[in-house]
Amino acid sequence: RTSVIHCFPMDFRPTEEQDLLRRTVREFAESEIGPHVMAWDEAQKFSDDLLPKLAAIGLAGVQFPEEYGGAALSAVDYCICIEELARVCPAVALSVAAHNGLCSAHISMFGSAEQKARFLPRLVRGEVWGAWGLTEAGAGSDAAGMRTTAARAGGSWVLAGAKTFIARGRIGGVMVVIAVTDRTKGHRGISAFIVEHGTPGMSAGKKENKLGMRASDTSEVIFDQCRVPSDQLLGEEGQGFINTLQVLDGGRIGIAALAVGLAQGAYEAALAYAKERRQFGQAIAEFQGIQWKLADNATRIEAARLLTYRAAYLRDQSARTTRESSTAKLFASEVAVRAADDCVQIHGGYGFVKDYPAEKYFRDVKLLTIGEGTSEIQRLVIARQVLA
C-alpha cells in the first residue's frame, strides 16, 4: 500500500486549464443556479431546463470519452466541478454527482461497447438524468442483504422488489439497478441491470420529504414483474456487487468533493457575515472566538480538499483507491458538518432563518455523513485496509 501511495509524483498546483474550469463552473453556478436555490428548495425540484444547461458546459459527462460526447476530463477536474456546484447549491451537486459518478460511471466502467454507445450519449448530452439503485428499506449499509431479485425468463430478466432513497428515482431516464440473481452464491449472486424509465412494471413510489438536499428528487422505485431484455444485463452475471464496490470507490471521491464545496460555501458565508455584523462597537470578526472558528474551518477545509484531490489523482493513475476514497469521504463530510454548524453559530439568530444561507447549508450537510456509505462504514472500510 505504501509503495502505491508514494510512487506517483503529486503536484496539486492547478494548471491554467483547471483555473479556467473552476472559474467557468463558479460563474455558471452563481448565475444559473444561485438565484433559484431557495425557490427550488421550497418546491423540492429543479427547473426542467437545468440538465440541458449543465450538459452544455460539459457537466453531464465530465469524465467520459469524447466519442460519447463527454468532456474527457480527469478525476481531479471532476472534483473541481462538483466542489464549485456544491459551494452554491449542494442539492444540484448531489444530482450531478449521482448522474456522473454512479449511473453513468457504472455503464462506462462495465458496460459492453453496445451498451455504452446506446446509453452514454443520451446521459452525456443531458437528454435524461441517470439514477442508480442499490439501497433498499431493509438493506442500507448491509447492501448484500438486498431483497430485489432478477430471474431469467426466456430472453429477458424479470425484476421484482423495490429500491429506496434513489436520487432522481422518479424522473431518471436511465437507471442502473442492482438485484439478486442467485441467492445461494452470496455476494457473487448479485448482478446489475440497465432499466429505462417507462419500462412496464417499473414505477415511482413514495417521494421522500427530506430535511435537506430537498431540490434533488429522492424517491422509492418499485419493480413489479419488470421485464428487462437480456442485453441490458450490465457487466457479467454475478459480478454486480463487486462492480458496485468499484463504482463506489469513485463515487465517494465525488461526495468528498461535494463536502469540500459545501464547507467552502458555509465558510465563506460565515466569513462575510462576521465582517459585516457589529456588536459591542466592532465587527464580530474582531473577536478571537470568531477568528478561531474561521481559522479552524479554513485549515480543515484545505486538508479535506487535499485528501480529496489525492484520492482523485491516484484514481487518474489507475491505482486502487478504496482506502483513499473512504478517507477523503469520511474526513471531508465531517469537516463539512463542522463548517455548517459554525456557520449557523456565527450568524447567531440569523443562522436559524431562511433569509441567510446558513440554515440551508446546515440542513443539507448531514446527508454527506450518510449517503454512499455512512461515516461508520467508512471507518470500517479504512480499518480493514489498515489491518490488511
Contacts in CASP RR format, 6 or more apart in sequence:
PFRMAT RR
TARGET T0000
AUTHOR 0000-0000-0000
METHOD contacts of the structure
MODEL  1
RTSVIHCFPMDFRPTEEQDLLRRTVREFAESEIGPHVMAWDEAQKFSDDL
LPKLAAIGLAGVQFPEEYGGAALSAVDYCICIEELARVCPAVALSVAAHN
GLCSAHISMFGSAEQKARFLPRLVRGEVWGAWGLTEAGAGSDAAGMRTTA
ARAGGSWVLAGAKTFIARGRIGGVMVVIAVTDRTKGHRGISAFIVEHGTP
GMSAGKKENKLGMRASDTSEVIFDQCRVPSDQLLGEEGQGFINTLQVLDG
GRIGIAALAVGLAQGAYEAALAYAKERRQFGQAIAEFQGIQWKLADNATR
IEAARLLTYRAAYLRDQSARTTRESSTAKLFASEVAVRAADDCVQIHGGY
GFVKDYPAEKYFRDVKLLTIGEGTSEIQRLVIARQVLA
1 323 0 8 1.000
1 385 0 8 1.000
4 314 0 8 1.000
4 319 0 8 1.000
4 320 0 8 1.000
5 314 0 8 1.000
5 324 0 8 1.000
8 313 0 8 1.000
8 314 0 8 1.000
8 317 0 8 1.000
8 319 0 8 1.000
10 310 0 8 1.000
10 313 0 8 1.000
12 306 0 8 1.000
12 309 0 8 1.000
12 310 0 8 1.000
12 313 0 8 1.000
14 22 0 8 1.000
18 76 0 8 1.000
18 77 0 8 1.000
18 80 0 8 1.000
21 73 0 8 1.000
21 77 0 8 1.000
21 80 0 8 1.000
21 81 0 8 1.000
22 80 0 8 1.000
22 84 0 8 1.000
24 57 0 8 1.000
25 57 0 8 1.000
25 59 0 8 1.000
25 80 0 8 1.000
25 81 0 8 1.000
25 84 0 8 1.000
25 85 0 8 1.000
26 84 0 8 1.000
26 87 0 8 1.000
26 88 0 8 1.000
28 53 0 8 1.000
28 57 0 8 1.000
29 84 0 8 1.000
29 85 0 8 1.000
29 87 0 8 1.000
29 88 0 8 1.000
29 89 0 8 1.000
29 92 0 8 1.000
30 88 0 8 1.000
32 50 0 8 1.000
32 53 0 8 1.000
33 50 0 8 1.000
33 85 0 8 1.000
33 88 0 8 1.000
33 89 0 8 1.000
33 92 0 8 1.000
34 88 0 8 1.000
34 89 0 8 1.000
36 47 0 8 1.000
37 88 0 8 1.000
37 89 0 8 1.000
37 215 0 8 1.000
37 357 0 8 1.000
37 360 0 8 1.000
38 354 0 8 1.000
38 360 0 8 1.000
40 46 0 8 1.000
40 47 0 8 1.000
40 89 0 8 1.000
40 91 0 8 1.000
40 214 0 8 1.000
40 215 0 8 1.000
41 91 0 8 1.000
41 212 0 8 1.000
41 214 0 8 1.000
41 215 0 8 1.000
41 360 0 8 1.000
42 214 0 8 1.000
43 215 0 8 1.000
44 207 0 8 1.000
44 209 0 8 1.000
44 210 0 8 1.000
44 214 0 8 1.000
44 215 0 8 1.000
44 217 0 8 1.000
45 215 0 8 1.000
45 217 0 8 1.000
46 91 0 8 1.000
46 92 0 8 1.000
46 95 0 8 1.000
46 215 0 8 1.000
46 216 0 8 1.000
50 92 0 8 1.000
51 60 0 8 1.000
51 126 0 8 1.000
51 129 0 8 1.000
52 126 0 8 1.000
54 60 0 8 1.000
54 96 0 8 1.000
54 126 0 8 1.000
55 61 0 8 1.000
55 124 0 8 1.000
55 125 0 8 1.000
55 126 0 8 1.000
58 70 0 8 1.000
58 71 0 8 1.000
58 124 0 8 1.000
59 81 0 8 1.000
59 85 0 8 1.000
59 96 0 8 1.000
59 100 0 8 1.000
60 96 0 8 1.000
60 99 0 8 1.000
60 100 0 8 1.000
60 123 0 8 1.000
60 124 0 8 1.000
60 125 0 8 1.000
60 126 0 8 1.000
61 69 0 8 1.000
61 70 0 8 1.000
61 71 0 8 1.000
61 100 0 8 1.000
61 104 0 8 1.000
61 123 0 8 1.000
61 124 0 8 1.000
62 70 0 8 1.000
62 71 0 8 1.000
62 73 0 8 1.000
62 77 0 8 1.000
62 78 0 8 1.000
62 81 0 8 1.000
62 100 0 8 1.000
63 70 0 8 1.000
63 71 0 8 1.000
63 72 0 8 1.000
63 73 0 8 1.000
63 74 0 8 1.000
63 75 0 8 1.000
63 77 0 8 1.000
63 78 0 8 1.000
63 100 0 8 1.000
63 105 0 8 1.000
63 108 0 8 1.000
64 70 0 8 1.000
64 71 0 8 1.000
64 72 0 8 1.000
64 104 0 8 1.000
64 108 0 8 1.000
64 120 0 8 1.000
64 124 0 8 1.000
65 72 0 8 1.000
65 108 0 8 1.000
66 72 0 8 1.000
68 116 0 8 1.000
68 117 0 8 1.000
68 120 0 8 1.000
68 121 0 8 1.000
68 124 0 8 1.000
69 120 0 8 1.000
69 121 0 8 1.000
69 124 0 8 1.000
69 125 0 8 1.000
70 124 0 8 1.000
73 81 0 8 1.000
74 312 0 8 1.000
74 316 0 8 1.000
75 250 0 8 1.000
75 253 0 8 1.000
75 312 0 8 1.000
75 313 0 8 1.000
75 315 0 8 1.000
75 316 0 8 1.000
76 309 0 8 1.000
76 312 0 8 1.000
76 313 0 8 1.000
76 316 0 8 1.000
78 100 0 8 1.000
78 253 0 8 1.000
78 254 0 8 1.000
78 257 0 8 1.000
78 312 0 8 1.000
79 253 0 8 1.000
79 254 0 8 1.000
79 256 0 8 1.000
79 257 0 8 1.000
79 260 0 8 1.000
79 308 0 8 1.000
79 309 0 8 1.000
79 312 0 8 1.000
80 257 0 8 1.000
81 96 0 8 1.000
82 93 0 8 1.000
82 96 0 8 1.000
82 97 0 8 1.000
82 254 0 8 1.000
82 257 0 8 1.000
82 258 0 8 1.000
82 261 0 8 1.000
83 93 0 8 1.000
83 257 0 8 1.000
83 258 0 8 1.000
83 260 0 8 1.000
83 261 0 8 1.000
83 264 0 8 1.000
83 305 0 8 1.000
84 261 0 8 1.000
85 92 0 8 1.000
85 93 0 8 1.000
85 96 0 8 1.000
85 258 0 8 1.000
86 92 0 8 1.000
86 93 0 8 1.000
86 94 0 8 1.000
86 257 0 8 1.000
86 258 0 8 1.000
86 259 0 8 1.000
86 260 0 8 1.000
86 261 0 8 1.000
86 262 0 8 1.000
86 264 0 8 1.000
86 265 0 8 1.000
87 261 0 8 1.000
87 262 0 8 1.000
87 264 0 8 1.000
87 265 0 8 1.000
87 268 0 8 1.000
88 265 0 8 1.000
89 215 0 8 1.000
90 213 0 8 1.000
90 258 0 8 1.000
90 261 0 8 1.000
90 262 0 8 1.000
90 361 0 8 1.000
90 364 0 8 1.000
90 365 0 8 1.000
91 212 0 8 1.000
91 213 0 8 1.000
91 214 0 8 1.000
91 215 0 8 1.000
91 216 0 8 1.000
91 364 0 8 1.000
92 215 0 8 1.000
92 216 0 8 1.000
93 258 0 8 1.000
93 261 0 8 1.000
93 262 0 8 1.000
94 167 0 8 1.000
94 213 0 8 1.000
94 216 0 8 1.000
94 258 0 8 1.000
94 367 0 8 1.000
95 129 0 8 1.000
95 167 0 8 1.000
95 168 0 8 1.000
95 216 0 8 1.000
95 217 0 8 1.000
97 251 0 8 1.000
97 254 0 8 1.000
97 255 0 8 1.000
97 257 0 8 1.000
97 258 0 8 1.000
98 130 0 8 1.000
98 131 0 8 1.000
98 132 0 8 1.000
98 167 0 8 1.000
98 168 0 8 1.000
99 123 0 8 1.000
99 129 0 8 1.000
99 130 0 8 1.000
99 168 0 8 1.000
101 247 0 8 1.000
101 250 0 8 1.000
101 251 0 8 1.000
101 254 0 8 1.000
102 132 0 8 1.000
102 176 0 8 1.000
102 247 0 8 1.000
102 251 0 8 1.000
103 123 0 8 1.000
103 130 0 8 1.000
103 131 0 8 1.000
103 132 0 8 1.000
103 174 0 8 1.000
103 175 0 8 1.000
103 176 0 8 1.000
104 120 0 8 1.000
104 123 0 8 1.000
104 124 0 8 1.000
104 130 0 8 1.000
105 247 0 8 1.000
105 250 0 8 1.000
105 251 0 8 1.000
106 132 0 8 1.000
106 176 0 8 1.000
106 192 0 8 1.000
106 234 0 8 1.000
106 243 0 8 1.000
106 244 0 8 1.000
106 247 0 8 1.000
107 115 0 8 1.000
107 116 0 8 1.000
107 119 0 8 1.000
107 120 0 8 1.000
107 123 0 8 1.000
107 174 0 8 1.000
107 176 0 8 1.000
107 194 0 8 1.000
107 234 0 8 1.000
108 116 0 8 1.000
108 120 0 8 1.000
109 243 0 8 1.000
109 246 0 8 1.000
109 247 0 8 1.000
110 192 0 8 1.000
110 234 0 8 1.000
110 235 0 8 1.000
110 239 0 8 1.000
110 243 0 8 1.000
111 234 0 8 1.000
111 235 0 8 1.000
112 235 0 8 1.000
114 231 0 8 1.000
115 194 0 8 1.000
115 231 0 8 1.000
115 232 0 8 1.000
115 234 0 8 1.000
119 174 0 8 1.000
119 194 0 8 1.000
122 128 0 8 1.000
122 174 0 8 1.000
123 130 0 8 1.000
123 174 0 8 1.000
128 172 0 8 1.000
128 173 0 8 1.000
128 174 0 8 1.000
128 197 0 8 1.000
129 168 0 8 1.000
129 171 0 8 1.000
129 172 0 8 1.000
129 173 0 8 1.000
129 174 0 8 1.000
130 168 0 8 1.000
130 172 0 8 1.000
130 173 0 8 1.000
130 174 0 8 1.000
130 175 0 8 1.000
131 166 0 8 1.000
131 167 0 8 1.000
131 168 0 8 1.000
131 169 0 8 1.000
131 172 0 8 1.000
131 173 0 8 1.000
131 174 0 8 1.000
131 175 0 8 1.000
131 176 0 8 1.000
131 221 0 8 1.000
132 166 0 8 1.000
132 167 0 8 1.000
132 175 0 8 1.000
132 176 0 8 1.000
132 247 0 8 1.000
133 163 0 8 1.000
133 166 0 8 1.000
133 175 0 8 1.000
133 176 0 8 1.000
133 177 0 8 1.000
133 178 0 8 1.000
133 221 0 8 1.000
134 143 0 8 1.000
134 146 0 8 1.000
134 163 0 8 1.000
134 178 0 8 1.000
134 244 0 8 1.000
135 143 0 8 1.000
135 163 0 8 1.000
135 164 0 8 1.000
135 165 0 8 1.000
135 166 0 8 1.000
136 145 0 8 1.000
136 146 0 8 1.000
136 147 0 8 1.000
136 148 0 8 1.000
136 161 0 8 1.000
136 162 0 8 1.000
136 163 0 8 1.000
136 164 0 8 1.000
137 162 0 8 1.000
137 164 0 8 1.000
138 145 0 8 1.000
138 147 0 8 1.000
139 145 0 8 1.000
139 146 0 8 1.000
139 147 0 8 1.000
141 373 0 8 1.000
141 374 0 8 1.000
141 376 0 8 1.000
141 377 0 8 1.000
143 178 0 8 1.000
143 241 0 8 1.000
143 244 0 8 1.000
144 186 0 8 1.000
144 187 0 8 1.000
144 190 0 8 1.000
144 241 0 8 1.000
146 178 0 8 1.000
146 179 0 8 1.000
146 180 0 8 1.000
146 190 0 8 1.000
147 161 0 8 1.000
147 180 0 8 1.000
148 159 0 8 1.000
148 160 0 8 1.000
148 161 0 8 1.000
148 162 0 8 1.000
148 163 0 8 1.000
148 177 0 8 1.000
148 178 0 8 1.000
148 179 0 8 1.000
148 180 0 8 1.000
148 223 0 8 1.000
149 159 0 8 1.000
149 160 0 8 1.000
149 161 0 8 1.000
149 179 0 8 1.000
149 180 0 8 1.000
149 181 0 8 1.000
149 183 0 8 1.000
150 157 0 8 1.000
150 158 0 8 1.000
150 159 0 8 1.000
150 160 0 8 1.000
150 179 0 8 1.000
150 180 0 8 1.000
150 181 0 8 1.000
150 191 0 8 1.000
150 193 0 8 1.000
150 228 0 8 1.000
151 157 0 8 1.000
151 158 0 8 1.000
151 160 0 8 1.000
151 181 0 8 1.000
152 158 0 8 1.000
152 230 0 8 1.000
153 227 0 8 1.000
154 230 0 8 1.000
155 229 0 8 1.000
155 230 0 8 1.000
156 227 0 8 1.000
156 228 0 8 1.000
156 229 0 8 1.000
156 230 0 8 1.000
157 181 0 8 1.000
157 193 0 8 1.000
157 227 0 8 1.000
157 228 0 8 1.000
157 229 0 8 1.000
157 230 0 8 1.000
157 232 0 8 1.000
157 233 0 8 1.000
158 225 0 8 1.000
158 226 0 8 1.000
158 227 0 8 1.000
158 228 0 8 1.000
159 177 0 8 1.000
159 179 0 8 1.000
159 193 0 8 1.000
159 195 0 8 1.000
159 202 0 8 1.000
159 223 0 8 1.000
159 225 0 8 1.000
159 226 0 8 1.000
159 227 0 8 1.000
159 228 0 8 1.000
160 223 0 8 1.000
160 224 0 8 1.000
160 225 0 8 1.000
160 226 0 8 1.000
161 179 0 8 1.000
161 222 0 8 1.000
161 223 0 8 1.000
161 224 0 8 1.000
162 205 0 8 1.000
162 220 0 8 1.000
162 221 0 8 1.000
162 222 0 8 1.000
162 223 0 8 1.000
163 177 0 8 1.000
163 220 0 8 1.000
163 221 0 8 1.000
163 223 0 8 1.000
164 220 0 8 1.000
164 221 0 8 1.000
165 208 0 8 1.000
165 218 0 8 1.000
165 220 0 8 1.000
166 175 0 8 1.000
166 218 0 8 1.000
166 219 0 8 1.000
166 220 0 8 1.000
166 221 0 8 1.000
167 216 0 8 1.000
167 217 0 8 1.000
167 218 0 8 1.000
168 216 0 8 1.000
168 217 0 8 1.000
169 175 0 8 1.000
169 204 0 8 1.000
169 217 0 8 1.000
169 218 0 8 1.000
169 219 0 8 1.000
169 221 0 8 1.000
170 204 0 8 1.000
170 205 0 8 1.000
170 207 0 8 1.000
170 217 0 8 1.000
170 219 0 8 1.000
170 221 0 8 1.000
171 197 0 8 1.000
171 217 0 8 1.000
172 197 0 8 1.000
173 196 0 8 1.000
173 197 0 8 1.000
174 194 0 8 1.000
174 195 0 8 1.000
174 196 0 8 1.000
174 197 0 8 1.000
175 194 0 8 1.000
175 195 0 8 1.000
175 196 0 8 1.000
175 197 0 8 1.000
175 202 0 8 1.000
175 221 0 8 1.000
176 192 0 8 1.000
176 193 0 8 1.000
176 194 0 8 1.000
176 195 0 8 1.000
176 234 0 8 1.000
177 192 0 8 1.000
177 193 0 8 1.000
177 194 0 8 1.000
177 195 0 8 1.000
177 221 0 8 1.000
177 223 0 8 1.000
178 190 0 8 1.000
178 191 0 8 1.000
178 192 0 8 1.000
178 240 0 8 1.000
178 241 0 8 1.000
178 244 0 8 1.000
179 190 0 8 1.000
179 191 0 8 1.000
179 192 0 8 1.000
179 193 0 8 1.000
180 189 0 8 1.000
180 190 0 8 1.000
181 189 0 8 1.000
181 190 0 8 1.000
181 191 0 8 1.000
181 237 0 8 1.000
181 238 0 8 1.000
182 188 0 8 1.000
182 189 0 8 1.000
182 238 0 8 1.000
183 189 0 8 1.000
185 238 0 8 1.000
187 241 0 8 1.000
187 242 0 8 1.000
188 238 0 8 1.000
188 239 0 8 1.000
188 241 0 8 1.000
188 242 0 8 1.000
189 237 0 8 1.000
189 238 0 8 1.000
189 241 0 8 1.000
190 238 0 8 1.000
190 240 0 8 1.000
190 241 0 8 1.000
190 244 0 8 1.000
191 233 0 8 1.000
191 234 0 8 1.000
191 235 0 8 1.000
191 236 0 8 1.000
191 237 0 8 1.000
191 238 0 8 1.000
191 239 0 8 1.000
191 240 0 8 1.000
192 233 0 8 1.000
192 234 0 8 1.000
192 235 0 8 1.000
192 239 0 8 1.000
192 240 0 8 1.000
192 243 0 8 1.000
192 244 0 8 1.000
193 228 0 8 1.000
193 232 0 8 1.000
193 233 0 8 1.000
193 234 0 8 1.000
194 228 0 8 1.000
194 232 0 8 1.000
194 234 0 8 1.000
195 202 0 8 1.000
195 223 0 8 1.000
195 226 0 8 1.000
195 228 0 8 1.000
195 232 0 8 1.000
199 226 0 8 1.000
199 227 0 8 1.000
199 228 0 8 1.000
200 226 0 8 1.000
200 227 0 8 1.000
201 222 0 8 1.000
201 223 0 8 1.000
201 224 0 8 1.000
201 225 0 8 1.000
201 226 0 8 1.000
201 227 0 8 1.000
202 221 0 8 1.000
202 222 0 8 1.000
202 223 0 8 1.000
202 226 0 8 1.000
203 221 0 8 1.000
203 222 0 8 1.000
203 224 0 8 1.000
204 219 0 8 1.000
204 220 0 8 1.000
204 221 0 8 1.000
204 222 0 8 1.000
205 219 0 8 1.000
205 220 0 8 1.000
205 221 0 8 1.000
205 222 0 8 1.000
206 219 0 8 1.000
206 220 0 8 1.000
207 217 0 8 1.000
207 218 0 8 1.000
207 219 0 8 1.000
208 218 0 8 1.000
208 219 0 8 1.000
208 220 0 8 1.000
210 218 0 8 1.000
210 367 0 8 1.000
211 363 0 8 1.000
211 366 0 8 1.000
211 367 0 8 1.000
212 360 0 8 1.000
212 363 0 8 1.000
212 364 0 8 1.000
212 366 0 8 1.000
212 367 0 8 1.000
213 364 0 8 1.000
213 367 0 8 1.000
214 363 0 8 1.000
234 240 0 8 1.000
234 243 0 8 1.000
235 243 0 8 1.000
245 322 0 8 1.000
248 325 0 8 1.000
248 372 0 8 1.000
248 373 0 8 1.000
249 315 0 8 1.000
249 320 0 8 1.000
249 321 0 8 1.000
249 322 0 8 1.000
249 325 0 8 1.000
250 315 0 8 1.000
250 321 0 8 1.000
250 325 0 8 1.000
251 325 0 8 1.000
251 372 0 8 1.000
252 325 0 8 1.000
252 326 0 8 1.000
252 328 0 8 1.000
252 329 0 8 1.000
252 372 0 8 1.000
252 373 0 8 1.000
252 378 0 8 1.000
253 308 0 8 1.000
253 311 0 8 1.000
253 312 0 8 1.000
253 315 0 8 1.000
253 321 0 8 1.000
253 325 0 8 1.000
253 328 0 8 1.000
253 329 0 8 1.000
254 308 0 8 1.000
255 329 0 8 1.000
255 332 0 8 1.000
255 333 0 8 1.000
255 368 0 8 1.000
255 371 0 8 1.000
255 372 0 8 1.000
256 304 0 8 1.000
256 307 0 8 1.000
256 308 0 8 1.000
256 311 0 8 1.000
256 325 0 8 1.000
256 328 0 8 1.000
256 329 0 8 1.000
256 331 0 8 1.000
256 332 0 8 1.000
256 333 0 8 1.000
257 308 0 8 1.000
257 312 0 8 1.000
257 332 0 8 1.000
258 368 0 8 1.000
259 304 0 8 1.000
259 329 0 8 1.000
259 332 0 8 1.000
259 333 0 8 1.000
259 335 0 8 1.000
259 336 0 8 1.000
259 365 0 8 1.000
259 368 0 8 1.000
260 301 0 8 1.000
260 304 0 8 1.000
260 305 0 8 1.000
260 308 0 8 1.000
260 332 0 8 1.000
260 335 0 8 1.000
260 336 0 8 1.000
261 336 0 8 1.000
262 336 0 8 1.000
262 339 0 8 1.000
262 340 0 8 1.000
262 361 0 8 1.000
262 364 0 8 1.000
262 365 0 8 1.000
262 368 0 8 1.000
263 297 0 8 1.000
263 300 0 8 1.000
263 301 0 8 1.000
263 304 0 8 1.000
263 332 0 8 1.000
263 335 0 8 1.000
263 336 0 8 1.000
263 338 0 8 1.000
263 339 0 8 1.000
263 340 0 8 1.000
264 301 0 8 1.000
264 339 0 8 1.000
265 339 0 8 1.000
265 357 0 8 1.000
265 361 0 8 1.000
266 297 0 8 1.000
266 336 0 8 1.000
266 339 0 8 1.000
266 340 0 8 1.000
266 342 0 8 1.000
266 343 0 8 1.000
266 357 0 8 1.000
266 358 0 8 1.000
266 361 0 8 1.000
266 362 0 8 1.000
266 365 0 8 1.000
267 294 0 8 1.000
267 297 0 8 1.000
267 298 0 8 1.000
267 301 0 8 1.000
267 339 0 8 1.000
267 343 0 8 1.000
269 343 0 8 1.000
269 347 0 8 1.000
269 356 0 8 1.000
269 357 0 8 1.000
269 358 0 8 1.000
269 361 0 8 1.000
270 293 0 8 1.000
270 294 0 8 1.000
270 297 0 8 1.000
270 339 0 8 1.000
270 342 0 8 1.000
270 343 0 8 1.000
270 346 0 8 1.000
270 347 0 8 1.000
270 358 0 8 1.000
271 285 0 8 1.000
271 294 0 8 1.000
273 346 0 8 1.000
273 347 0 8 1.000
273 350 0 8 1.000
273 356 0 8 1.000
273 358 0 8 1.000
274 283 0 8 1.000
274 284 0 8 1.000
274 285 0 8 1.000
274 290 0 8 1.000
274 294 0 8 1.000
274 346 0 8 1.000
275 283 0 8 1.000
275 285 0 8 1.000
276 283 0 8 1.000
277 283 0 8 1.000
277 284 0 8 1.000
277 347 0 8 1.000
278 284 0 8 1.000
284 290 0 8 1.000
284 346 0 8 1.000
285 291 0 8 1.000
285 294 0 8 1.000
290 346 0 8 1.000
293 342 0 8 1.000
293 345 0 8 1.000
293 346 0 8 1.000
294 346 0 8 1.000
296 338 0 8 1.000
296 342 0 8 1.000
297 335 0 8 1.000
297 338 0 8 1.000
297 339 0 8 1.000
297 342 0 8 1.000
300 335 0 8 1.000
300 338 0 8 1.000
300 339 0 8 1.000
301 335 0 8 1.000
301 339 0 8 1.000
303 331 0 8 1.000
303 335 0 8 1.000
304 328 0 8 1.000
304 331 0 8 1.000
304 332 0 8 1.000
304 335 0 8 1.000
304 336 0 8 1.000
305 332 0 8 1.000
307 324 0 8 1.000
307 327 0 8 1.000
307 328 0 8 1.000
307 331 0 8 1.000
307 332 0 8 1.000
308 328 0 8 1.000
308 332 0 8 1.000
310 324 0 8 1.000
310 328 0 8 1.000
311 321 0 8 1.000
311 324 0 8 1.000
311 325 0 8 1.000
311 327 0 8 1.000
311 328 0 8 1.000
314 321 0 8 1.000
314 324 0 8 1.000
315 321 0 8 1.000
315 325 0 8 1.000
322 381 0 8 1.000
322 385 0 8 1.000
323 381 0 8 1.000
323 382 0 8 1.000
323 385 0 8 1.000
323 386 0 8 1.000
326 378 0 8 1.000
326 381 0 8 1.000
326 382 0 8 1.000
326 385 0 8 1.000
327 378 0 8 1.000
327 382 0 8 1.000
329 372 0 8 1.000
329 373 0 8 1.000
329 378 0 8 1.000
330 375 0 8 1.000
330 378 0 8 1.000
330 379 0 8 1.000
330 382 0 8 1.000
332 368 0 8 1.000
333 365 0 8 1.000
333 368 0 8 1.000
333 369 0 8 1.000
333 375 0 8 1.000
334 369 0 8 1.000
334 375 0 8 1.000
336 365 0 8 1.000
336 368 0 8 1.000
337 365 0 8 1.000
337 366 0 8 1.000
337 368 0 8 1.000
337 369 0 8 1.000
339 361 0 8 1.000
339 365 0 8 1.000
340 358 0 8 1.000
340 361 0 8 1.000
340 362 0 8 1.000
340 364 0 8 1.000
340 365 0 8 1.000
341 362 0 8 1.000
343 351 0 8 1.000
343 358 0 8 1.000
343 361 0 8 1.000
343 362 0 8 1.000
344 351 0 8 1.000
344 352 0 8 1.000
344 358 0 8 1.000
344 359 0 8 1.000
344 361 0 8 1.000
344 362 0 8 1.000
346 358 0 8 1.000
347 356 0 8 1.000
347 358 0 8 1.000
350 356 0 8 1.000
350 358 0 8 1.000
351 358 0 8 1.000
351 359 0 8 1.000
351 362 0 8 1.000
352 359 0 8 1.000
353 359 0 8 1.000
354 360 0 8 1.000
369 375 0 8 1.000
END
